[in-house]
Amino acid sequence: MQIDNNTKLFGVFGNPVAHSLSPAMHNRAFAATGYKGVYLPFHIEEIDAAVAAVKTLGIRGVSVTLPHKVTVMEGLDRLDPLAERIGAVNTIVNADGILTGYNTDCYGAVSALVQYADIKGKDVAIIGAGGAARAIGWGVADAGGKVVVVNRSVEKGEQLAHDLSAAFIALDRIDELTADILVNTTPVGMHPNIGDLPVPARVFRPGMLAMDIVYTPLKTEFLKQAQAAGSRIIDGLTMFVLQGARQFELWTGLDAPVDVMRDAVLERLNYSGGH
Ligand code: ATR
């Protein structure tokens, strides 16, 4: 692609950001669709100054990652209603100097799940109660799923369950859980702790659907055990790519080349030894 006066600038704001997979994914998507854009990682300490720079420099779109997903909201002009309810933004769209915040993490998770199951009326266990759990929990509840929050610490889990009008089960009472779908939103099982499980393997049943947000490794112990018990599985990359695909569509108005984006991320992961 030729970079010229019409090229639009994009980036990811994070700290750390050096290992972000988003530049590889989005630049490949721009190339595949012929969209004139470049996407770069920005290591950001002060999010307010960075958001002001989006306007000053006319940056067209930004991905926002840890630790800025909540604090970024103050500096934006508008919030998508779902992002506002979740209380976190991972995407900024700059439309003629008006900055709007979206949450595509939520969209990525839900669109990954609906490729495999009708969520409506299903019992969906969200394991964990951090930021990812909050975003996915809202998305699932919005799509008509009946959310059960499962968390190690009771106070944090009960708070999220309360906010989502959902049920709560402490991790040490997991045997009381009945679920059609299980989503791991904890970092348990992530490289280098690849043998760890966020829930005991006995919770899995044939016909269940299990999704992990961890994607290093791609096939986590959680997904291995789920598959061994006859559950269907969705890896963390599916969700990651779909949240990126939604960003691409918000920024460009084009259909995202999802398969190409997944390939770009896979190549990047293999190149770095899978972690
Ligand atoms: P994020 O905002 O990225 O989702 P987070 O706020 O650190 O991440 O949340 C991580 C979640 O994973 C928390 O719910 C945490 O449980 P606690 O609330 O009990 O801390 C959960 N988690 C992290 N490590 C865990 C472990 N080893 N076993 C069980 N749960 C764990």
Boltz pocket constraint, residues with backbone or C-beta under 6 A from the ligand:
constraints:
  - pocket:
      binder: B
      contacts: [[A, 127], [A, 128], [A, 129], [A, 130], [A, 131], [A, 132], [A, 133], [A, 151], [A, 152], [A, 153], [A, 154], [A, 156], [A, 157], [A, 185], [A, 186], [A, 187], [A, 188], [A, 198]]
      max_distance: 6.0
